[in-house]
Structure formats: structure tokens, C-alpha cells
Amino acid sequence: MIRRPLTLLLAGEPVAAVEAVRRVVDPEPFRLIPAHVALCREEEIAGIPVEVLEARVANGPARRLTLDFGRAEMFDGHGIQVRSVAGGADSQAWRKLG
């Protein structure tokens, strides 16, 4: 199954450190996609044409999104995730794209 969430790819200084951890702790997702923040899960945007999503993102709820993250947690027995602990209102505004 191909997953198509709406994501932001990490950029800049923290990428090397994040990817070094992902390579060891979560090698399968590391191989499939670079370090990222999922703004909307695929089921939240299913059925919305790509062109519509692109237009909504271009005119999205915030041109700038700032999130602060908590501690890394294991999930599904193999993965790691880091949930946002601040900036949730901005994040939730993006989830309403659908």
C-alpha cells in the first residue's frame, strides 16, 4: 500500500543528527522517506485531488509553522515518533485542509 500523507521534510542543521538516529533505530522508514513531520495522515486527505491540496497548501492557514517536540517514543514495535508539545493550534489548522 502506498501511503500519501501531507508531510513537511526536515531541512537544515538538525537533519544529519535526526537521520543518524533513524538509520539505526528505524531503518525501514529511513530507507523509504527522509525525516519529516506528518501534517495530515492519508485518511484525512483521501479523495481530495492533488491539485486541490496543492492550492490549499499554497494558501494554507499559516505560511510559517513552528512546532516544539517532546521526547522520542517507540511505536509499532520498530518505529520512533516525536509528538509536538507546542504549536498544536497551527498543526491542527493544517489538518483541517480536508
Salt bridges, closest charged atoms under 4 A:
GLU19 OE1 - ARG22 NH1 2.73
ASP26 OD1 - HIS78 ND1 3.08
GLU28 OE2 - ARG31 NH2 2.65
GLU42 OE2 - ARG3 NE 2.91
GLU43 OE2 - ARG41 NE 2.82
GLU44 OE2 - ARG41 NH2 3.55
GLU44 OE2 - ARG95 NE 2.96
GLU73 OE1 - ARG83 NE 3.80
